[in-house]
Amino acid sequence: MDSRVTELEIRLTHLEDTIEVLNETIIKQHGEIDTLQLQVSILEKKIKASQSSPVAHESEETPPPHY
């Protein structure tokens, strides 16, 4: 009976260690995901800002016909 309890205690200890490692991994990955989401957001803004506008710049516009 004592050996069974000891075996269960050993298994419990290993499981607790595994859970702690998994928890640390999840926390690290969550931080990395947050960083990547911020980088994607910044890149989206840069791409949108660099895309040409359908409206031409005032200096490129042809004068209206009444000039």
ChimeraX commands (.cxc) that place a marker at each C-alpha (Angstrom):
marker #1 position 0.00,0.00,0.00 radius 0.5
marker #1 position 2.82,2.41,0.86 radius 0.5
marker #1 position 4.50,1.78,-2.46 radius 0.5
marker #1 position 1.28,2.68,-4.31 radius 0.5
marker #1 position 0.97,5.94,-2.40 radius 0.5
marker #1 position 4.63,6.71,-3.02 radius 0.5
marker #1 position 4.18,5.99,-6.74 radius 0.5
marker #1 position 1.14,8.30,-6.85 radius 0.5
marker #1 position 3.07,11.04,-5.07 radius 0.5
marker #1 position 5.90,10.72,-7.58 radius 0.5
marker #1 position 3.47,10.89,-10.49 radius 0.5
marker #1 position 1.77,13.92,-8.95 radius 0.5
marker #1 position 5.10,15.68,-8.57 radius 0.5
marker #1 position 5.96,15.03,-12.22 radius 0.5
marker #1 position 2.54,16.24,-13.32 radius 0.5
marker #1 position 2.90,19.42,-11.29 radius 0.5
marker #1 position 6.30,20.06,-12.88 radius 0.5
marker #1 position 4.86,19.47,-16.34 radius 0.5
marker #1 position 1.97,21.84,-15.66 radius 0.5
marker #1 position 4.38,24.53,-14.50 radius 0.5
marker #1 position 6.51,24.16,-17.64 radius 0.5
marker #1 position 3.41,24.30,-19.85 radius 0.5
marker #1 position 2.14,27.36,-18.00 radius 0.5
marker #1 position 5.46,29.18,-18.50 radius 0.5
marker #1 position 5.39,28.26,-22.18 radius 0.5
marker #1 position 1.87,29.63,-22.59 radius 0.5
marker #1 position 2.81,32.88,-20.86 radius 0.5
marker #1 position 5.85,33.28,-23.12 radius 0.5
marker #1 position 3.84,32.53,-26.26 radius 0.5
marker #1 position 1.14,34.98,-25.22 radius 0.5
marker #1 position 3.74,37.73,-24.97 radius 0.5
marker #1 position 5.17,36.80,-28.36 radius 0.5
marker #1 position 1.70,36.82,-29.92 radius 0.5
marker #1 position 1.04,40.28,-28.49 radius 0.5
marker #1 position 4.32,41.52,-29.96 radius 0.5
marker #1 position 3.56,39.99,-33.35 radius 0.5
marker #1 position 0.06,41.48,-33.41 radius 0.5
marker #1 position 1.52,44.91,-32.71 radius 0.5
marker #1 position 4.08,44.48,-35.49 radius 0.5
marker #1 position 1.38,43.40,-37.96 radius 0.5
marker #1 position -0.72,46.41,-37.01 radius 0.5
marker #1 position 2.23,48.76,-37.57 radius 0.5
marker #1 position 2.98,47.14,-40.93 radius 0.5
marker #1 position -0.67,47.44,-42.00 radius 0.5
marker #1 position -0.60,51.16,-41.20 radius 0.5
marker #1 position 2.65,51.63,-43.12 radius 0.5
marker #1 position 1.29,49.77,-46.16 radius 0.5
marker #1 position -1.94,51.77,-46.14 radius 0.5
marker #1 position 0.01,55.01,-45.82 radius 0.5
marker #1 position 2.30,54.13,-48.71 radius 0.5
marker #1 position -0.46,53.12,-51.11 radius 0.5
marker #1 position -1.22,55.71,-53.74 radius 0.5
marker #1 position -4.38,57.71,-53.39 radius 0.5
marker #1 position -6.92,57.73,-56.24 radius 0.5
marker #1 position -6.87,61.54,-56.03 radius 0.5
marker #1 position -3.94,63.10,-57.85 radius 0.5
marker #1 position -1.78,65.70,-56.18 radius 0.5
marker #1 position -2.87,69.29,-56.90 radius 0.5
marker #1 position 0.27,69.98,-58.98 radius 0.5
marker #1 position -0.49,66.94,-61.16 radius 0.5
marker #1 position -4.10,67.92,-61.88 radius 0.5
marker #1 position -4.92,69.42,-65.25 radius 0.5
marker #1 position -6.51,72.83,-65.03 radius 0.5
marker #1 position -10.27,72.99,-65.44 radius 0.5
marker #1 position -11.58,73.84,-68.92 radius 0.5
marker #1 position -12.53,77.43,-68.05 radius 0.5
marker #1 position -8.85,78.50,-67.62 radius 0.5
marker link #1:1,2 radius 0.2
marker link #1:2,3 radius 0.2
marker link #1:3,4 radius 0.2
marker link #1:4,5 radius 0.2
marker link #1:5,6 radius 0.2
marker link #1:6,7 radius 0.2
marker link #1:7,8 radius 0.2
marker link #1:8,9 radius 0.2
marker link #1:9,10 radius 0.2
marker link #1:10,11 radius 0.2
marker link #1:11,12 radius 0.2
marker link #1:12,13 radius 0.2
marker link #1:13,14 radius 0.2
marker link #1:14,15 radius 0.2
marker link #1:15,16 radius 0.2
marker link #1:16,17 radius 0.2
marker link #1:17,18 radius 0.2
marker link #1:18,19 radius 0.2
marker link #1:19,20 radius 0.2
marker link #1:20,21 radius 0.2
marker link #1:21,22 radius 0.2
marker link #1:22,23 radius 0.2
marker link #1:23,24 radius 0.2
marker link #1:24,25 radius 0.2
marker link #1:25,26 radius 0.2
marker link #1:26,27 radius 0.2
marker link #1:27,28 radius 0.2
marker link #1:28,29 radius 0.2
marker link #1:29,30 radius 0.2
marker link #1:30,31 radius 0.2
marker link #1:31,32 radius 0.2
marker link #1:32,33 radius 0.2
marker link #1:33,34 radius 0.2
marker link #1:34,35 radius 0.2
marker link #1:35,36 radius 0.2
marker link #1:36,37 radius 0.2
marker link #1:37,38 radius 0.2
marker link #1:38,39 radius 0.2
marker link #1:39,40 radius 0.2
marker link #1:40,41 radius 0.2
marker link #1:41,42 radius 0.2
marker link #1:42,43 radius 0.2
marker link #1:43,44 radius 0.2
marker link #1:44,45 radius 0.2
marker link #1:45,46 radius 0.2
marker link #1:46,47 radius 0.2
marker link #1:47,48 radius 0.2
marker link #1:48,49 radius 0.2
marker link #1:49,50 radius 0.2
marker link #1:50,51 radius 0.2
marker link #1:51,52 radius 0.2
marker link #1:52,53 radius 0.2
marker link #1:53,54 radius 0.2
marker link #1:54,55 radius 0.2
marker link #1:55,56 radius 0.2
marker link #1:56,57 radius 0.2
marker link #1:57,58 radius 0.2
marker link #1:58,59 radius 0.2
marker link #1:59,60 radius 0.2
marker link #1:60,61 radius 0.2
marker link #1:61,62 radius 0.2
marker link #1:62,63 radius 0.2
marker link #1:63,64 radius 0.2
marker link #1:64,65 radius 0.2
marker link #1:65,66 radius 0.2
marker link #1:66,67 radius 0.2
view
